[in-house]
């Protein structure tokens, strides 16, 4: 607020373009044309302005979270996919890394993440989805990772091959069966879980995840302060497409 009072957050404009347009550009520049938008809040406005998308409606968006929303598109996951949050800016280069990666599951990681937190008082670094790594694999993705131990911040962009998508779906349904209506990881109930909660569960279950690094070239827009920062800084960050 107030930017999102009447429109979904992905309609907020950075450098004269909607966040969603930056996202589409990143995917299309990397050669990806088929896009599915999963939405709840004011999804009809997205349907109106982006008729080229496929859509999946998270009708219970007020009572669930990112993980449940992602699985609204489970029927499209058989051949693998790249997913992203809708309130972030990232480069086509990051998507191209995902496309070229041979890993079944790969997470995008900003290795210069702390630069954005120098004056980010409304969203402190202890709320970042931080990542630790070893030998090319993610060993932990969790907000509680100490700054000094973090390789970087998970940027909300992830690649799943067909095999990786199958692992994600199997883990999701197993956990939903066991935890529906009950606490799961740090979530009060499973339905409120974040994607990183399931990813960490999978890591602990010996599922391998690669990390694809970007030194900057990423901004999360979670607050009005972030929105103002993005409009000041994104132009210089996105030039290395």
C-alpha positions, 0 to 999 in steps of 0.5 A, a space after each residue: 500500500 498504497 501502490 497495490 490498493 486497486 491492482 495486484 502487486 505485479 502491476 506496480 510500475 518500475 521504470 515505466 513498466 509493470 513488474 509483470 512485464 519485466 518478468 515476461 521479458 525475462 522469460 521471452 528473452 530466454 526463449 520461453 513463450 508459454 506462461 501460466 499465471 497463478 493468481 487470486 487477488 484481482 486475477 480478473 485484471 490480469 486475465 483482461 490485460 494478458 489474454 495470452 497467458 494460461 491461468 490457474 485460479 487460487 480461489 482460496 488465496 486468502 487462507 493459503 500461501 505460496 506453496 499451495 498457490 504453486 500447486 494450483 498449476 500441478 496439471 501443467 508440471 509433467 514436462 518440467 517448468 520454471 517458476 517465480 514469485 510475481 513481486 520480483 525483478 530478475 534478469 533474462 540471464 538468470 532464466 537462461 541459466 535455468 534453461 541451460 542447467 542439467 539439474 533436476 531442481 535448481 534455485 536462483 541465488 543472489 550472492 550480493 544480496 546484502 547490498 539491498 539490505 543496507 537501508 532496507 529497514 522495512 524488510 530486515 535481512 533476518 526475513 530473507 530466504 537465505 541459502 547455504 551451499 556445498 559442492 554445488 548443491 543447496 544444503 539449507 534454505 531458511 530464514 534463520 540462516 545467519 548472515 555470515 553463513 549464507 551463500 546468498 538469498 533465494 530469489 524466488 526463481 526455480 527450475 524443475 525438470 520433469 523428474 524434479 517436478 515429480 519429486 516436488 509433487 510427491 513431497 507436497 502430497 505426502 506432507 499435505 496428507 500428514 499435516 493438513 490443518 496442522 503445523 508444518 515446519 514454521 507454518 501454523 498450518 500446512 496450508 500457510 506454508 511457504 515454498 521454502 518450507 517444502 524445499 527444506 523438507 526435501 533437502 532433508 529427505 536427500 533430494 538434490 538441488 543445485 544453485 544458480 548464482 547471480 551477483 545482484 540483478 534481482 530485487 524483491 518488492 515487498 514494501 513501499 520502500 522496496 518499490 522506491 528502491 527498485 525505481 531508483 536502482 533497477 535500470 543499472 542492475 538489469 542492463 547485464 541481460 
